[in-house]
Amino acid sequence: MASGIRVEINSREAERILKSREVAEKLESMGERITDAANHRAPSHGYTEQEPFAMDSGTSDRAWVNVYTRTDLGKRMQAKHNTLTKAMDVARESRVTSMGDGTNTYIRLD
């Protein structure tokens, strides 16, 4: 690391950017692409329930998006084929965190 360089972050501006409409729209777009990619891998026959993967979004201390397994089919697809994890390829340019609690898999984009 170079010495003698000082970086000062403007906290108010950083918070404004993290909560901005533009950041929220970008994250929602990425979340929708991941959700669509995962749902397109679902079989089109043999199930009448909801789409196996879904997305939530919002803003707290920053804009965020969660893509998650919604149904038992989604849970089985993720466990057997890593469907949701593989769908993250469509958003490689973002910071993506994948986590699971043993039953569900979640992807958080922020």
Secondary structure, DSSP 8 states (H G I E B T S, - for coil): --TT------HHHHHHHHT-HHHHHHHHHHHHHHHHHHHHTS-SSS--SS-SEEEEEEESSSEEEEEEE-SHHHHHHHHHH-HHHHHGGGGTTS-EEEEE-SS-EEEEE-
